[in-house]
Amino acid sequence: MESRTYRQPGLVVTEFVLSVPLNHAVPDGERIDVFARGVVAVDKAADDQPWLVFFQGGPGFEGPRPESMSSPAWLARALADYRVLLIDQRGMGRSTPIGVQDALNSTPEVLAERLALHRADAIVRDAECFRLALGVNKWSILGQSFGGFCSLAYLSSFPESLREVFITGGLPSLDAEIDEVYRETYRDVAAKTFHFYERYPEDRQRMSELAALVASEDIRLPNGDRLTHRRLRYLGNLLGMAAGAERLHHILELPPTGAAFLYDVERATEFGRNPLYAVVHESCWASGITTAWAAERTLPRTYHDDPTLFTGEHIYPWMFDDLAGLAPFREAAHLLAHRRWPKLYDANVLAENDVPSAAAIYVNDMYVPRRYSEDTARRVKGLRAWITNEYEHDGLLADAPVVLDRLIALTRGKA
């Protein structure tokens, strides 16, 4: 494993690059690099602190880039007790990437097989390779959103490697049908949309007018993509975050053909920088099933009648036609949608869990339905659930010291 160390304000940072198998089931096959940063407070650099591994939300995003003790917001609280490992998920950031050139240079079948190796199960095994390379007996893990999916998969597959597990806004269902999970997410988006229009009633009319405008005129975003009604609807994905309603309102209030409006819509609805997010998104829910474009299949009929309804964190086949950044992945995405995925979780192992664990379950979470999170919490032995309506899905970022401190206290019997 390669490494180098340097300092940032208040921090000692060590960069690691580790070679791991692309397919962990074929350890002697092709290898890729996985990048991670180890971070420790300057005044504790010589201390023997335990490790805390952070699993980023997504899928398809690199780990946060530390800038100081308080960036990301939860880092200062974590560094009080731990040294922190920030991993770039395989395929992203400084890990061996998957991008447009890979798609253009591969057949859909080869690309799909490669992309299939970028789910939570592979990410967990990459982390295990880091644990062994660092000579760590056991470490703690913190998972936000999709990172919580990774954390549950880790707890299910390698509980002997873990001393504590913290999950925020990311406790997935163990075995619910994916169609019902998506129906629940649509109900949650509808509730968020209703509250949004209560706060900003004029935006319902604006959305209706925008739907008519893009249907009658060929309006192009700065990158050349045509602006469509279905892409406008995807702006609803903003509504699940703490300031999401305000961000959405500040887009819709702009003149609809002005540069600012078109630029803001593009930024809020594009995947060009992180195509992996869209390509493998539905598969992160797939434990022993085929997804078959679940979000598309379960789209409520009311969407055909009401142009002002928003969608949420849903990925659709049309995105691979309408968005230039995703077009090279079109055929591979269709192959993945019809793939039978292996199981991610072992309910029997989780039922016998003895690793101290805690999860923040947000009552109004628009992305990971509370109903299924609570069911999973009941089925993981010893997991203490903190069910709260104080935060949205991004509670760890909105009030990081409080959220992380609460989870740590729960695992240690202090709350």
C-alpha positions as CSV (number, residue, x, y, z in Angstrom):
1,M,0.0,0.0,0.0
2,E,1.3,3.4,-1.0
3,S,1.0,6.4,1.4
4,R,2.1,9.9,2.1
5,T,1.4,12.3,5.0
6,Y,1.0,16.1,5.2
7,R,-0.7,18.7,7.4
8,Q,-3.9,20.8,7.0
9,P,-5.2,23.3,9.5
10,G,-5.6,21.3,12.7
11,L,-5.2,18.0,10.9
12,V,-2.6,15.4,10.0
13,V,-3.6,13.7,6.8
14,T,-2.3,10.5,5.3
15,E,-3.2,9.5,1.8
16,F,-3.4,5.8,1.0
17,V,-3.7,4.0,-2.3
18,L,-4.4,0.3,-2.1
19,S,-4.6,-2.3,-4.9
20,V,-7.6,-4.6,-4.6
21,P,-9.2,-7.2,-6.9
22,L,-11.8,-5.7,-9.3
23,N,-13.8,-8.9,-8.5
24,H,-13.2,-10.1,-5.0
25,A,-14.4,-13.5,-6.0
26,V,-11.4,-13.7,-8.4
27,P,-8.5,-12.5,-6.2
28,D,-5.9,-13.3,-8.9
29,G,-7.8,-11.4,-11.7
30,E,-7.7,-7.7,-12.7
31,R,-6.9,-5.2,-9.9
32,I,-8.0,-1.6,-9.3
33,D,-6.8,1.1,-7.0
34,V,-8.9,2.3,-4.1
35,F,-8.0,5.7,-2.5
36,A,-8.5,6.8,1.1
37,R,-7.5,9.6,3.5
38,G,-6.6,9.0,7.1
39,V,-7.3,12.0,9.2
40,V,-6.3,12.7,12.8
41,A,-6.3,15.8,15.0
42,V,-2.9,17.4,15.3
43,D,-2.9,17.2,19.1
44,K,-3.8,13.5,19.0
45,A,-1.6,12.4,16.2
46,A,0.7,10.4,18.5
47,D,-2.2,8.9,20.4
48,D,-3.4,5.3,19.8
49,Q,-6.9,6.3,18.8
50,P,-9.3,3.7,17.3
51,W,-10.3,4.0,13.6
52,L,-13.7,5.3,12.4
53,V,-14.4,4.5,8.7
54,F,-16.8,6.8,6.9
55,F,-19.0,5.4,4.1
56,Q,-20.2,8.2,1.8
57,G,-23.8,8.6,0.5
58,G,-24.6,7.9,-3.1
59,P,-23.9,5.4,-4.6
60,G,-21.2,6.7,-6.8
61,F,-19.6,9.5,-4.8
62,E,-16.1,9.9,-3.4
63,G,-15.4,10.5,0.2
64,P,-15.5,14.1,1.6
65,R,-12.5,16.3,1.1
66,P,-11.4,17.6,4.5
67,E,-10.5,21.3,4.7
68,S,-10.3,21.8,8.4
69,M,-11.4,20.3,11.7
70,S,-15.0,21.3,10.9
71,S,-15.1,20.3,7.2
72,P,-17.0,18.1,6.8
73,A,-19.2,19.3,9.6
74,W,-19.2,16.0,11.6
75,L,-15.4,15.6,11.5
76,A,-14.5,17.6,14.6
77,R,-16.8,15.4,16.8
78,A,-15.4,12.2,15.2
79,L,-11.8,13.3,15.8
80,A,-12.4,13.8,19.5
81,D,-12.6,10.0,19.8
82,Y,-11.2,8.5,16.6
83,R,-8.8,8.8,13.7
84,V,-11.0,8.8,10.6
85,L,-10.6,7.0,7.3
86,L,-12.4,8.7,4.3
87,I,-12.7,6.2,1.4
88,D,-13.3,7.1,-2.2
89,Q,-15.8,4.4,-3.3
90,R,-14.5,2.2,-6.1
91,G,-15.1,3.9,-9.5
92,M,-15.0,7.4,-8.0
93,G,-12.6,10.2,-7.1
94,R,-9.0,9.1,-6.9
95,S,-9.9,5.4,-6.9
96,T,-9.8,3.8,-10.4
97,P,-12.6,5.6,-12.0
98,I,-15.4,4.6,-14.3
99,G,-16.4,7.3,-16.7
100,V,-17.6,8.1,-20.2
101,Q,-14.4,6.8,-21.9
102,D,-14.8,3.5,-20.2
103,A,-18.4,3.3,-21.6
104,L,-17.3,4.3,-25.1
105,N,-14.5,1.8,-25.2
106,S,-16.5,-1.2,-23.9
107,T,-19.3,-3.3,-25.2
108,P,-22.5,-2.9,-23.2
109,E,-22.1,-6.5,-21.9
110,V,-18.5,-6.0,-20.7
111,L,-19.4,-2.6,-19.2
112,A,-22.4,-4.0,-17.4
113,E,-20.3,-6.8,-15.8
114,R,-17.8,-4.2,-14.6
115,L,-20.4,-1.9,-13.2
116,A,-22.1,-4.8,-11.4
117,L,-18.9,-4.9,-9.3
118,H,-19.5,-1.5,-7.8
119,R,-22.2,-2.1,-5.2
120,A,-22.1,-2.1,-1.4
121,D,-20.8,-5.7,-1.2
122,A,-17.7,-4.8,-3.2
123,I,-17.2,-1.5,-1.3
124,V,-17.3,-3.4,2.0
125,R,-14.7,-5.9,0.8
126,D,-12.5,-3.0,-0.3
127,A,-12.8,-1.6,3.3
128,E,-11.8,-5.0,4.7
129,C,-8.7,-4.9,2.5
130,F,-7.8,-1.6,4.0
131,R,-8.4,-2.9,7.5
132,L,-6.0,-5.7,6.9
133,A,-3.4,-3.5,5.2
134,L,-3.4,-1.1,8.2
135,G,-3.2,-3.9,10.7
136,V,-6.4,-3.0,12.5
137,N,-8.1,-5.6,14.6
138,K,-11.5,-4.0,14.8
139,W,-12.7,-0.6,13.8
140,S,-15.9,1.5,14.0
141,I,-17.9,2.6,10.9
142,L,-20.2,5.5,10.1
143,G,-22.5,5.4,7.2
144,Q,-24.6,8.3,5.8
145,S,-27.5,7.4,3.4
146,F,-26.2,4.8,0.9
147,G,-23.2,4.6,3.3
148,G,-25.7,3.1,5.8
149,F,-26.5,0.4,3.2
150,C,-22.8,-0.3,3.1
151,S,-22.6,-0.3,6.9
152,L,-25.4,-2.8,7.2
153,A,-23.8,-5.0,4.6
154,Y,-20.5,-4.8,6.6
155,L,-22.3,-5.8,9.8
156,S,-23.9,-8.7,8.0
157,S,-20.7,-10.0,6.3
158,F,-17.8,-9.1,8.7
159,P,-19.2,-8.5,12.2
160,E,-16.0,-9.8,13.7
161,S,-14.2,-6.8,12.1
162,L,-16.4,-4.1,13.8
163,R,-16.4,-2.5,17.2
164,E,-19.2,-0.1,16.7
165,V,-21.7,0.8,13.9
166,F,-23.3,4.2,13.4
167,I,-25.9,4.8,10.6
168,T,-27.6,8.0,9.7
169,G,-30.5,8.2,7.2
170,G,-29.6,4.9,5.6
171,L,-31.1,1.8,7.2
172,P,-32.5,-0.2,4.3
173,S,-35.1,-2.9,4.1
174,L,-33.8,-6.4,4.6
175,D,-36.3,-8.1,2.3
176,A,-39.3,-5.8,1.3
177,E,-40.4,-6.0,-2.3
178,I,-38.7,-3.2,-4.3
179,D,-42.0,-2.1,-5.8
180,E,-43.5,-1.4,-2.4
181,V,-40.4,0.5,-1.3
182,Y,-40.7,2.7,-4.4
183,R,-44.4,3.2,-3.9
184,E,-43.5,4.4,-0.4
185,T,-41.0,6.8,-1.7
186,Y,-43.5,8.3,-4.1
187,R,-45.9,8.8,-1.2
188,D,-43.2,10.6,0.7
189,V,-42.4,12.8,-2.3
190,A,-46.1,13.7,-2.6
191,A,-46.1,14.8,1.0
192,K,-43.0,16.9,0.5
193,T,-44.5,18.4,-2.7
194,F,-47.8,19.3,-0.8
195,H,-45.8,21.0,1.9
196,F,-43.7,22.8,-0.6
197,Y,-46.7,24.3,-2.4
198,E,-48.2,25.3,1.0
199,R,-45.1,27.3,1.6
200,Y,-44.7,28.7,-1.9
201,P,-48.2,28.5,-3.5
202,E,-47.1,30.6,-6.5
203,D,-44.6,27.9,-7.5
204,R,-47.4,25.5,-8.4
205,Q,-48.5,27.9,-11.2
206,R,-44.9,28.4,-12.3
207,M,-44.4,24.7,-12.5
208,S,-47.6,24.3,-14.6
209,E,-46.5,27.1,-17.0
210,L,-43.0,25.6,-17.3
211,A,-44.5,22.2,-18.2
212,A,-46.5,23.9,-21.0
213,L,-43.5,25.9,-22.1
214,V,-41.0,23.0,-22.5
215,A,-43.6,21.0,-24.3
216,S,-44.2,23.7,-27.0
217,E,-40.6,25.0,-27.4
218,D,-37.2,23.5,-27.9
219,I,-35.4,25.0,-24.9
220,R,-31.8,23.9,-24.4
221,L,-29.7,23.7,-21.2
222,P,-26.1,25.1,-21.3
223,N,-24.7,21.6,-22.1
224,G,-27.1,21.2,-25.1
225,D,-29.6,18.8,-23.5
226,R,-33.2,19.6,-24.3
227,L,-35.2,20.7,-21.2
228,T,-38.2,18.4,-20.7
229,H,-41.0,18.3,-18.3
230,R,-39.8,15.0,-16.8
231,R,-36.4,16.6,-16.2
232,L,-38.1,19.5,-14.5
233,R,-39.9,17.1,-12.2
234,Y,-36.7,15.6,-11.1
235,L,-36.0,18.9,-9.3
236,G,-38.2,17.5,-6.6
237,N,-35.1,15.5,-5.5
238,L,-34.0,18.6,-3.7
239,L,-37.0,18.5,-1.3
240,G,-35.5,15.8,0.9
241,M,-32.7,18.0,2.3
242,A,-32.9,20.6,5.1
243,A,-32.8,23.6,2.8
244,G,-34.2,21.8,-0.3
245,A,-37.5,23.6,-0.5
246,E,-35.7,27.0,-0.5
247,R,-33.2,25.8,-3.2
248,L,-36.1,24.6,-5.3
249,H,-38.1,27.8,-4.9
250,H,-35.0,29.9,-5.8
251,I,-34.7,28.0,-9.1
252,L,-38.4,28.3,-10.0
253,E,-38.6,32.0,-9.2
254,L,-36.1,32.8,-12.0
255,P,-37.2,33.9,-15.5
256,P,-37.7,30.5,-17.3
257,T,-35.6,31.2,-20.3
258,G,-32.9,33.1,-18.6
259,A,-29.3,31.8,-18.3
260,A,-29.5,31.6,-14.5
261,F,-32.6,29.4,-14.6
262,L,-31.2,27.0,-17.2
263,Y,-27.8,26.8,-15.5
264,D,-29.4,26.0,-12.1
265,V,-31.7,23.4,-13.6
266,E,-28.8,21.7,-15.3
267,R,-26.7,21.6,-12.2
268,A,-29.5,20.2,-10.0
269,T,-30.4,17.4,-12.5
270,E,-27.2,16.3,-14.2
271,F,-25.1,13.2,-13.6
272,G,-22.2,14.0,-15.9
273,R,-19.6,14.2,-13.1
274,N,-20.9,11.1,-11.3
275,P,-22.6,8.8,-13.8
276,L,-22.1,5.8,-11.6
277,Y,-24.8,7.3,-9.2
278,A,-27.5,6.9,-11.9
279,V,-26.2,3.7,-13.4
280,V,-26.2,1.6,-10.2
281,H,-28.7,3.5,-8.2
282,E,-31.6,1.0,-8.2
283,S,-29.3,-1.9,-7.7
284,C,-28.4,-0.6,-4.2
285,W,-31.9,-1.6,-3.2
286,A,-31.5,-5.0,-4.8
287,S,-30.8,-7.8,-2.3
288,G,-31.5,-11.1,-4.1
289,I,-33.9,-9.6,-6.7
290,T,-34.2,-8.0,-10.2
291,T,-35.2,-4.3,-10.2
292,A,-36.5,-4.0,-13.8
293,W,-36.7,-0.2,-13.6
294,A,-38.8,-0.2,-10.4
295,A,-39.2,3.6,-10.3
296,E,-40.6,3.7,-13.8
297,R,-42.9,0.8,-13.2
298,T,-44.4,2.2,-10.0
299,L,-44.8,5.8,-11.1
300,P,-48.3,6.7,-9.8
301,R,-51.1,7.3,-12.3
302,T,-51.6,10.8,-10.8
303,Y,-48.5,11.9,-12.5
304,H,-50.2,11.7,-15.9
305,D,-52.9,14.1,-14.7
306,D,-51.0,16.7,-12.6
307,P,-48.0,18.4,-14.3
308,T,-47.0,20.1,-11.0
309,L,-46.1,16.8,-9.2
310,F,-42.4,16.3,-8.5
311,T,-40.4,13.1,-8.5
312,G,-37.6,12.4,-6.0
313,E,-34.5,10.2,-5.9
314,H,-35.8,8.1,-8.7
315,I,-33.8,6.9,-11.8
316,Y,-35.6,6.3,-15.0
317,P,-34.7,4.8,-18.4
318,W,-35.5,8.1,-20.1
319,M,-32.5,9.7,-18.4
320,F,-30.2,7.6,-20.5
321,D,-31.8,9.1,-23.6
322,D,-32.3,12.7,-22.5
323,L,-29.0,13.4,-20.6
324,A,-25.9,13.5,-22.7
325,G,-23.7,12.5,-19.7
326,L,-25.6,9.2,-19.3
327,A,-26.2,8.3,-22.9
328,P,-23.0,6.2,-23.3
329,F,-24.3,4.0,-20.4
330,R,-27.7,3.4,-21.9
331,E,-27.4,-0.3,-23.0
332,A,-25.4,-1.3,-19.9
333,A,-28.0,0.3,-17.7
334,H,-30.8,-1.7,-19.3
335,L,-28.7,-4.9,-18.8
336,L,-28.2,-4.1,-15.1
337,A,-32.0,-3.4,-14.7
338,H,-32.7,-7.0,-15.7
339,R,-29.9,-8.6,-13.7
340,R,-30.6,-10.9,-10.8
341,W,-28.6,-9.4,-8.0
342,P,-27.1,-11.4,-5.1
343,K,-28.2,-10.8,-1.5
344,L,-26.6,-8.0,0.4
345,Y,-27.7,-8.8,3.9
346,D,-27.9,-12.0,6.0
347,A,-30.9,-11.6,8.3
348,N,-29.8,-14.5,10.4
349,V,-26.4,-12.9,11.2
350,L,-28.1,-9.6,11.9
351,A,-30.6,-11.3,14.3
352,E,-27.6,-12.5,16.4
353,N,-25.6,-9.3,16.2
354,D,-23.5,-8.4,19.2
355,V,-21.7,-5.3,17.7
356,P,-22.9,-2.1,19.5
357,S,-24.9,-0.3,16.8
358,A,-27.1,2.8,16.6
359,A,-29.1,4.4,13.7
360,A,-30.7,7.8,13.3
361,I,-34.1,7.2,11.5
362,Y,-35.6,10.5,10.2
363,V,-39.4,10.5,10.4
364,N,-39.7,12.6,7.2
365,D,-36.9,10.9,5.2
366,M,-37.8,11.2,1.6
367,Y,-35.1,8.8,0.3
368,V,-35.0,5.9,2.8
369,P,-38.6,5.3,4.0
370,R,-39.0,5.3,7.8
371,R,-41.4,2.3,7.7
372,Y,-38.7,-0.1,6.4
373,S,-35.9,1.4,8.5
374,E,-37.9,0.8,11.7
375,D,-38.6,-2.8,10.6
376,T,-34.8,-3.4,10.0
377,A,-33.9,-1.8,13.3
378,R,-36.2,-4.3,15.1
379,R,-34.5,-7.1,13.4
380,V,-30.9,-6.2,14.1
381,K,-30.1,-7.5,17.6
382,G,-28.8,-4.8,19.9
383,L,-29.3,-1.9,17.4
384,R,-30.6,1.2,19.1
385,A,-32.8,3.4,16.9
386,W,-33.1,7.1,17.4
387,I,-36.3,8.1,15.6
388,T,-36.5,11.9,15.2
389,N,-38.5,14.5,13.2
390,E,-35.9,17.2,14.0
391,Y,-33.9,16.6,10.8
392,E,-34.2,15.8,7.1
393,H,-32.1,13.1,5.4
394,D,-29.0,15.2,5.7
395,G,-29.2,15.5,9.5
396,L,-25.5,14.5,9.8
397,L,-24.5,17.6,7.8
398,A,-27.2,19.9,9.1
399,D,-26.4,19.4,12.8
400,A,-23.4,17.1,12.8
401,P,-22.1,17.3,16.3
402,V,-25.5,16.6,17.8
403,V,-26.4,13.7,15.5
404,L,-23.0,11.9,15.7
405,D,-22.7,12.6,19.5
406,R,-26.2,11.0,20.0
407,L,-25.3,7.9,18.1
408,I,-22.0,7.5,19.9
409,A,-23.8,7.9,23.2
410,L,-26.4,5.3,22.2
411,T,-23.8,2.6,21.4
412,R,-22.1,3.3,24.8
413,G,-25.3,3.1,26.8
414,K,-25.1,6.8,27.7
415,A,-28.4,7.8,26.0
